[in-house]
């Protein structure tokens, strides 16, 4: 029995059907593949709360002062000078602070070294702005340093009574961040540090 020859119309439908079938398989395979394309960087959640403060007056630290309710004061007495870290878990940021005893012999050297630690960042900082604070009645003298640009630390400060101690701190973020994205956090922590400076007292 002879096979019937397929008409051009039948061949057209047959070819079109095969094309659709292959296209469906390709689309299914493409949909099942995982997407390995780079994802955009995530940013910290920035929602500063109302300014409320708590007193840090631990018996094993020479100074007392007030910090934000959202921060944690963690003392490390295993090193000399004594350290206290002011941690902001919400913003993944830490202000690393150290207490350094001074006297007439080492005062000039320690002040100079402290200033040098700030201006070492001048290589990457576009500008370093120093703001002075004085309260002679409380024997309190402080400098707040604001570092603009790509410096590792955007904020540092020093507090002293000019006689017996120097208390200094520097803000660092725990993860890499873009300066523009954390500008509100830096401003918020700056206000906290200004309040800390105003409330510093030697432990009685």
N, C-alpha and C positions, 0 to 999 in steps of 0.2 A: 504494500500500500504506500503510495507516494505521500511524502509530507507536504502539507500545504505551505506555500510561500507566504511569509508575513507581509502584509501590506505596509507601505510607508507610514500610514496613520498608526498602525499597531506598534511599529518600531519606535515611533515618536513617544507614545505613551509609556512604553517599556523603558526607554532611556530616561524619561523624565521621572519615572517612579524610582529608578535606581539612584538618580541624582538626589532626590529627596531623602532616600534611605541613608545614603552616605553622609549627607549634610546633618541629619539628625544624630548619627553616631558621633560625628566630630563635635557638635555642640554639646552633647552629653559628656564627652571626655573633657572638654574645656571647662565645663561647669564643675567637674569633680576635682580639678587641680587646685592645690592650695596657693594662696596669694603670698608670695614672698617679697612683695614690693616694700620699700622702706616706709615706716610709719612716721608721721610728724612727731616732733618732740613734745612731751607733756609739760605742762606748767604747774607750778604750785598753786594751790587754792588760796586766793588772797581775799580775806574778809575780816579785816581787823575789828576787834570787838571794842566795847567801851573801856576806857582807861580806868581800871581798878587795880590797886596795888596791895602787896603784902610785905611784911617786914622780914628780912633775913637777919637773924641775930643768933646765929649758931655759936655755942660756947667755944668751939674749937677754931674759930676764925676771928682775927683781931678787929674787924670792922663790922658794923651793922649798916644796912641800907634797905631801901624799898625797891622791889621789882614787880613786874606785871604779874597779875594773878595767873596768867596763862604760862608763865615761865617757871623753870625749876632751877634752884640754886644747889649745885652739886659740888661739894668741897673735896679736894684732893690734897691731903696732908702728907702724901708719900714723897713729895718733891719739895725742894727749897729753891726759890721762894715758895710760899704757900699759894695754892691755886684754888679758884672757885670758878666753875663753869656755869654760866647762865644759859640754860637750854630752852629753846622755843620749839617744842615738838611739832606744833601745827605748821610752822614755816621751815622746818628742817634747817634751823640756824642755831648757832652757838656763839656766845660772847665769851671768849677765853680770857679770864682775869687773873692777875697775880698781885700778891702783896709783898712788897720788898721793904724791909727795915732800912732806914738810912741814919747816918750821923754826920758830923762835921767832916770826917775824913773821906767818906765815900759819896757824899751827897752830889757833888759836882759831876763825878764820873757816872753815877747812876742816872741822873737827869739827862746827861748827854747821850748815853746809850739808849735810853728810852726814846728820845727824839730821833735818833738814828734809825731805830726800828720802824718808825713811821715813814721816814723819807727814803728808806730803801725801796718802797713801793713807787717812788717817783718815776722809775723807769717806765712803768706801764700806766700810771695814773696820769690823766690829762691835766688834773689840777688837784692840789691839796689845800683845803681851806681850814684854817685853825680858828676856833672860836674860844675866847677866854671867859672864865667864870671865876669871880672872886667873892668871898664872904669873910672879910677880916674878923668879924665878931666870932665866927665859928672856926677861925684858922683853917679855912678851906679854899684851896686854889686848884683850878682844874682847866684842862684844855681838851676840847672836843675837835677831833680831826675828821673831816669829811673828804673822802678820796673819790674823785670822779674818774670815769673811764674803766679800763679793764684791769684794775688792780685786784689782787686776790682778796683783799679786805676793803670794803667800802667805808668802814668806820673804825676809828680807834679813839681812845681817850686816856687821860691821866688825871689822877686826883692826888693831892698831897696836902699835908699841913706845913710843908717846907722844913720840918724839923725831924720827925721820927719815922715817916713812912712815905712810900710812893705806891699808889694803887693804879694799875693800868689794865686796859682791856682792848680786845680786838674782835670784831665781828667776822665770822666765816660761815658760809653756807655748807651744809653737809654733802650736797650734790652739785654738779655743774649747773649753773643757771645763766640766763641771759639778763644782763643788767637792767634793760628796759622792762622786762617782765616782772622783776621783783622790786621795782622802784617804790611802790606803796609800802612794801614790807620794810625796806630800809628806812623810809621816813617814819614808819610806826615805831621801829626799834630805836631810832634816833631819839624820839620823844621819851621813850622808856629810859634810855641812858641819861638824858638830861635830868629826868626825875631822880634816877639813882644818884647822880652827882650831888644834887641838892639835898639829899637825905643821908649822905655818908656821915657816920659818927663812929669814933673809936669805941670799942667795947669797954664797958665799965667793969 
